Amino acid sequence: MGTNRKSFFEVLFSSLGHLSKADGKVTDNEIRMVESLMQRMDITGEERQRAIRFFNQGKQSDFDLQLALKSFVKYSVVRQDLRLMFMEIIVEAAYSSGTVSQQEHAVLLRIARA
């Protein structure tokens, strides 16, 4: 896995975990959305286990979203397509439960500003 893909992969799944946990609990809809994303991205085997580990890291109370986003922002400066794809996935995840809580909205703003 190339450095760019690895960085995208890590920050995407840890951010999804952070977003999902923002309002206190991860819902079944949020889990289904992440599972569906892994299928669409053809993530299986060891890569799938890594995605789950990053998702779980993002759920931790001591997860530093800004630090996680820093490397992605740095390498994607010339890859606006990756930034757009990242934001589309994050917004889709936020709406997967039907509504966006204030806490999730705050996380979306932090990600967009980064």
CORNOR-V760303 format. One record per backbone hydrogen bond with DSSP energy under -1.0 kcal/mol. NH is the residue of the N-H (numbers start at 1). CO is the residue of the C=O. Records with the same first field share a line. If there is no record, write none. Layout:
BEGIN
NH->CO  CO
END
This chain:
BEGIN
6->2
7->3
8->4
9->5
10->6
11->7
12->8
13->9
14->10
15->11
16->12
17->13
18->14
19->15
20->16
21->17
24->21
31->27
32->28
33->29
34->30
35->31
36->32
37->33
38->34
39->35
40->36
41->37
42->39
43->38
47->44
49->45
50->46
51->47
52->48
53->49
54->50
55->51
56->52
57->53
58->54
59->55
60->57
63->60
68->64
69->65
70->66
73->69
74->70
75->71
76->72
79->76
83->79
84->80
85->81
86->82
87->83
88->84
89->85
90->86
91->87
92->88
93->89
94->90
95->91
96->93
98->95
105->101
106->102
107->103
108->104
109->105
110->106
111->107
112->108
113->109
114->110
END
